[in-house]
Each structure stands twice: as C-alpha cells, then as structure tokens.
Amino acid sequence: MAALRPEDAMRSEADTKRPIITHLTADNSWLIQLPRSSGDRMFFNIVLDPWLTTNQIEFATWVHDQAHTEMCAAQSFADVERFCGDVERLARKFRSVEGESTKPTSYIDAVALSLAKTDHVHQETLLQLPPSVPIFCYGIGTASMVKSWKYFETVIATPDFIGNWEKTSIAPLPKDIGISAIQSRWDISGLHPAQIISWQPPGSSQAECIMYTPHGILPTDISALVEAEPPVKVLALLHGCLRVGVGFRYFNTPANLGARNGLEVSRLLKSQYWIHTHDERKVEKGLTSWILVHDWQKLDDVAEEYAKKIGEEKDAILKQANFHDLGNGGSLVLV
C-alpha cells in the first residue's frame, strides 16, 4: 500500500529551502509546502482538493457514484497532519534548529478548492479539519457549497489573477504567499479554470508559482500569467494526461482536456515541471458511467504529433516539458 514518507520529501538542508509537493492520492489531492520567511514553523502548508475517504457522489448514487481504485496514501487528514509534523521536525534537524516548534491547532494553513464538484469539494473529508482552517474557493458555486455546511469560520472567494501576484496575497495569507484563479473565458461548462499558488522565496527577487488545473485550461486563457508584472516563474504545472469526454465515443464534449492540451500549456508557460493529476481510472457507477468517454493520451505520441506541427524535435519538446508522475504518496522537491 502506498504511504506518505517524510524522508522522501526531506533529505537534506537544501530541501528545507524549496517548495515540496506531495500526492496524497492516486488522483487529484495535493499538499504544497512552502518555506516560511518568518515565524516559528518551517513550512506553510496548502492542501488542494482533498478527497481522502468514502465515495464521491454527485446529486445521487444513481446519477454519479465514484470510488478511488487505489487506497489513498493519506486516508484521512490525521495522516496529512502527521506527515506535515514529521517534515517540520526533519527540517528543523537539517537546519540545526533547537527544540520543537509550537504545535498549531492544525498544520494545514489553508485549503484551496478548484471546482464546485464533490470530488473537488468533498464534504466528508473537509469536515475532518478544524473549523479555523481558511478555505479558498474558486467561484461563487464552490464558496456557496462550503458555506452551506455552516462549519468553517473563514471561507474566501479566490481572487482573479489579473497580472500582479502581490494583489492575490490576501488575509489570512502571509504577505509572501498568494492564492488566485484564472477563469476560462469561453468555458460554458465551468470545468476549466486554473488556480495559481504564488510565493516570493526567502531572499529572492523572483516570484514563483504553481498552476493547478485539474481539468485543463485553454492555452488562450493563460496570457495574464505569461505576461505577469512583476514576472512570475512557473515552477510547476499540475495538469492531467487523461482526456475525458461527455457524450459518445466519436462525438463528445471534453471535460478533461488531456495531454495534448497539457503539452501546449506547459510550453507556453515555460514551466520547469509538468506533474500530471486527476488521471486515476476510478470505479464509476451511475448514469454518468455510461456517458463518460476516457482516452489516455500517451505523452510520447502527443509530443511526436506536436513536433510535426511546430517543426521541432520531439526529444527537445519532451525535455522542456520535464514530465513527472509522482504516483500515490509521491513527493518532489521543486528546485
């Protein structure tokens, strides 16, 4: 069984100074740990779209009922809390910091939710958190879902990224961290936004960010980030390879845009890493299991097709994409 291993995320003093990303499941739940520039603790911990327990039901079981195929590396928020605490202790050891940090109510400093769907806003998982954890929600629908539970003390509508990451650093975030969103202008379905986790690394003048787009975003919609002022280096793109369509085999509307789109977005962003997400082939039941069409787009094939289109070498395109499959429970230090 896959498990969270803090020693995989933290192996040297150098790792304590860089962001760490950890895949909490085989699907689409992530932990991002950003080095703090001040305070008692070493990392600021943000969780993306946690779905760690029970099935995902949309409307009713006869409509849409999904379950993870693989047992999640983090089966509860208690597992995530232990992992974060262990990483803190390892970081203090490598940095030769004396004593223990003050134990917080929760090591989870913020949660960011991307879509008003129950695999992205999973109530049974989220209610394991203390009510004091701030929840950042993309869109009115997502915020309304969370507010309807009357549980969390702070539910924040994620601000739009309009070119300046500093304006997305809103309370209760530290001044060197921002959470924002890019909306897809022509997306009637509402499935293709992106969330931007931005930060100013301690001692650096260059802001960095992670773009998280579980269903993919159209290349025409990312200009605000590409042309950002002050400039923002895109350290990692989280984007899937599985294309999912709604309809019939040869006539369907894309819900997940797949590897072809990911390759183009990665290239335009000049992202240092491309990490795939939301690609677990889940156990599906209900009406939607009959109308969802899955097409695994092999990156090698996509790169070859794209190379012919733009007149470049496939190997150069793949090298630039720097594709990573972290797997269930995998961690990566973003250097």
Secondary structure by P-SEA (a helix, b strand, c coil): cbbbbcccccccaaaaabbbbbbccccccbbbbbbbcccccccbbbbccccccccccccccccbbbbbccccccccaaaaaaaaaaaaaaaaaaaccccccccccccccbbbbcccccccccccccccccccbbbbbccaaaaaaaaaaccccccccccccccccccccccccccccccccccccccccccbbbbbbccccccccbbbbbbbbccccccccccccccccccccccccccccbbbbcccccbbbbccccaaaaaaaaaaacccbbbbcccccccccccccccbbbbbccaaaaaaaaaaaacccaaaaaaaacccccccccccccc
